[in-house]
Amino acid sequence: MEPILIYNNTVMGGRWGVVGGTNMLILNNIFQGASQYGVRMVQANSRVAYNDLFGNAQAYDATSQSQLAEGMLYSDPLLDTDYRPLSSSSVVDAGIAHYSHNGQVMDVTDFLGSAPDMGAYEYGGGAAGRTKPPR
């Protein structure tokens, strides 16, 4: 089964932040303001780590709970009107540059600071880090 990599996104509103599958790697994202769940139906060989799940009706459903891993935040990411993090944001340098799980590897190679920011934008820069192709 092909892996699905979801990384460095800012998802605001909607019914769900992300609806999963069985072979996903979900990293360095912000899922905010979903009317039901920030993370839903993420199962089996998937992993959810280094994401901010703030202001959703519920952060995650029972199916996804066992897939949650390290680096999770549940705090206001303090974004400006263009969804870029402010200097005092908890998502600045809170992501991860290298992550491996069940043979899926993600490497973020372009970021400012000591680590990638969570979300679509780097504080003080442009779009969030580029990644090497999965291996």
C-alpha positions, 0 to 999 in steps of 0.5 A, spaced: 500 500 500 502 506 498 504 511 503 500 518 504 504 523 507 501 530 509 505 535 512 506 542 513 499 544 512 494 549 515 487 547 515 482 552 518 474 550 519 470 545 515 467 538 518 474 535 519 481 537 519 484 530 516 480 524 515 485 518 515 487 511 512 491 506 514 498 508 511 499 515 513 504 520 516 501 526 518 506 531 521 508 538 522 500 541 521 495 545 524 488 543 524 484 548 527 476 550 528 473 543 525 466 543 527 467 535 529 474 532 529 481 535 528 483 528 526 478 522 524 479 515 522 487 515 522 488 507 523 493 501 522 500 503 520 499 511 520 502 516 525 500 523 527 505 527 530 508 534 531 501 537 529 497 542 533 490 540 534 487 547 537 479 549 537 476 543 534 470 541 537 474 534 539 481 534 537 481 526 535 476 521 534 477 514 538 479 510 532 485 515 531 487 516 538 492 510 538 496 513 532 497 519 536 505 520 537 510 525 540 510 532 539 502 534 539 500 541 541 493 543 543 494 550 544 492 557 540 497 557 534 497 565 534 496 566 527 496 572 523 490 574 518 494 570 512 495 564 517 502 565 518 505 564 525 506 570 530 513 571 533 510 568 540 507 562 537 507 555 540 508 552 533 515 556 531 520 551 531 515 546 534 515 541 528 520 535 526 525 535 520 526 528 520 521 522 521 521 515 520 515 510 521 514 503 518 518 504 513 516 511 511 521 517 512 520 524 511 525 529 511 524 537 511 530 540 508 528 548 508 526 551 514 528 557 519 530 556 526 532 550 530 526 546 527 521 546 522 515 550 524 508 547 524 503 549 519 504 552 512 508 558 513 515 559 517 515 564 521 519 570 518 519 566 511 515 563 506 512 557 505 514 551 510 520 547 508 521 543 502 522 535 503 526 530 500 522 525 496 519 519 500 524 513 500 
